Amino acid sequence: MNVSGFIRGYMSKNMTGETFFMKVADTIEKQLQEWDSTYHVLLLKFKDYVLIVQKGETSYEITISEQELAQHQSRSHFSLDHKIWCVLQQEGLQIVKGKGNYIDHCIS
């Protein structure tokens, strides 16, 4: 999957934290579904944000506070993606490198 750093930078500076996180979650889901259409991503908001990635019986869960979200959003336009992909990878999700530049922006 290909993404534009310029457009992502604009979004990170001009969207609210919640709207930006929803966009990031959508992008992550699209990337995962390129690898396997059975992946699904769910973003919940309680006291903190909870991102759940599901594939069949396997699920991965990441909790991010509003403060942490704001820090990632202001740090760089792919910082939140980087955090999420690193946690997913630590929890055992296999990253598939191949077509597109999105994963390279997030994990490089």
Secondary structure, 3 states (H helix, E strand, C coil): CCCCHHHHHHHHHHCCHHHHHHHHHHHHHHHHHHHCCCEEEEEEECCCEEEEEEECCEEEEEEECHHHHHHHHHHCCCHHHHHHHHHHHHCCCCCCCCCCCHHHHHHC
